[in-house]
């Protein structure tokens, strides 16, 4: 599978793509520090889009807001300093992992076959963590662990 897709003509992501390509716009709520963003895409002449096919597309982390300094660590997920990692993997498509706090503690995973599915989930998860202090529900079975690719 290659990272070339058809997007609905009314898709906000499709509207933001140009023939020359560039970074895909993402809405990151306050509290997130984006350390790496290489999620790029461009519109092809036949209407499809081509996205960057790298395993290293996006990485961000959040630190606890200062007003949580007195809250015990287990009472709010933001104190665990979650990380978000996204990449493209042949045979799987886009994969998003929420780590809290590291690869030995994968709390949630999501796969998407199109970049708009990745962007929607990424923005939703960031808002859920930073605004509500909760983890997404898509979690791996307990005890399965995860070894990064």
C-alpha positions as a printed Julia matrix, in Angstrom:
149×3 Matrix{Float64}:
   0.0    0.0     0.0
   1.31   3.43   -0.92
   0.33   6.71    0.74
  -1.83   7.9    -2.18
  -5.53   8.49   -1.47
  -8.82   9.84   -2.7
 -10.41  12.42   -0.44
 -13.98  13.65   -0.62
 -14.12  16.92   -2.59
 -15.74  18.67    0.39
 -13.09  17.38    2.82
 -11.41  20.22    4.76
  -8.1   18.42    4.29
  -8.56  18.23    0.5
  -9.37  21.95    0.41
  -6.07  22.72    2.15
  -3.88  20.79   -0.28
  -2.08  22.39   -3.21
  -0.42  20.92   -6.28
   2.95  21.96   -4.89
   2.39  20.28   -1.54
   3.25  21.35    1.94
   2.57  20.7     5.6
  -0.93  19.51    6.42
  -2.54  22.05    8.77
  -3.14  20.7    12.29
  -4.98  22.33   15.2
  -2.95  21.68   18.36
  -4.62  22.94   21.54
  -2.61  24.75   24.19
  -0.38  22.62   26.36
   1.13  20.54   23.55
   4.74  20.91   22.4
   5.16  19.69   18.84
   8.67  18.29   18.48
   8.38  16.93   14.94
   5.88  17.59   12.15
   6.48  16.25    8.67
   2.93  15.33    7.7
   2.96  16.72    4.18
   0.62  16.15    1.26
  -0.06  17.42   -2.23
  -2.89  17.21   -4.72
  -2.17  15.11   -7.81
  -3.45  16.09  -11.28
  -6.01  13.24  -11.25
  -7.6   14.52   -7.99
  -5.99  12.08   -5.59
  -3.63  13.22   -2.88
  -0.19  11.96   -2.02
   0.96  12.06    1.59
   4.44  11.68    3.04
   5.1    7.96    3.5
   7.49   8.24    6.44
   7.37   6.36    9.73
   8.2    9.68   11.39
   5.36  12.08   10.57
   4.45  13.66   13.9
   5.57  13.68   17.52
   4.32  15.88   20.34
   4.17  15.8    24.11
   2.35  17.66   26.82
   3.52  18.62   30.26
   1.2   19.14   33.22
  -0.28  22.61   33.42
   1.13  24.62   36.32
  -2.22  24.63   38.14
  -2.01  20.83   38.51
   1.12  21.04   40.66
  -0.76  20.01   43.8
  -2.76  17.17   42.16
  -1.48  13.63   42.85
  -0.03  12.08   39.64
  -2.68   9.38   39.24
  -5.63  11.78   39.41
  -5.06  13.52   36.08
  -3.59  11.99   32.93
  -1.83  15.26   32.05
   0.59  14.63   34.93
   1.88  11.54   33.1
   3.26  13.72   30.26
   1.61  11.88   27.35
   3.3   11.69   23.96
   1.68  11.31   20.54
   3.55   9.55   17.76
   2.26   9.2    14.19
   3.73   7.53   11.13
   2.99   5.68    7.92
   3.62   1.93    7.85
   3.34  -0.2     4.7
   0.55  -2.73    5.04
  -1.03  -0.85    7.97
  -1.39   2.75    6.79
  -1.22   5.66    9.2
  -0.76   4.73   12.84
  -1.2    7.01   15.82
   0.01   5.96   19.28
  -0.55   7.73   22.58
   2.23   6.89   25.03
   2.0    7.77   28.69
   4.8    8.18   29.47
   6.86   6.03   27.03
   6.85   3.13   24.5
   6.5    0.66   27.37
   3.14   2.27   28.16
   1.14   2.54   24.92
  -2.24   3.72   26.16
  -4.1    4.1    22.87
  -3.55   3.23   19.22
  -5.43   4.08   16.05
  -4.84   3.19   12.42
  -6.24   5.07    9.44
  -6.03   4.37    5.74
  -6.38   8.04    4.75
  -4.66  11.18    6.03
  -7.95  12.89    6.93
  -8.69  10.01    9.34
  -5.3   10.5    10.95
  -5.7   14.28   11.26
  -9.21  14.0    12.74
  -8.12  11.45   15.35
  -4.91  13.32   16.18
  -6.75  16.59   16.81
  -9.49  14.85   18.8
  -7.0   13.01   21.03
  -4.95  16.16   21.67
  -8.08  18.03   22.77
  -9.26  15.14   24.95
  -5.94  14.99   26.82
  -5.23  18.72   27.17
  -8.76  19.98   27.83
 -10.25  17.08   29.78
  -7.27  15.15   31.17
  -8.6   11.87   29.74
  -7.1    9.23   27.47
  -8.84   8.06   24.3
 -10.74   4.76   24.53
  -8.91   2.85   21.77
  -6.41   1.02   23.95
  -4.39  -2.15   23.31
  -5.32  -5.21   25.38
  -3.77  -5.07   28.89
  -0.36  -6.67   29.17
   0.35  -6.77   25.42
   2.97  -4.0    25.57
   4.4   -2.47   22.42
   7.77  -2.43   20.79
   8.28   0.57   18.53
   8.82  -0.31   14.85
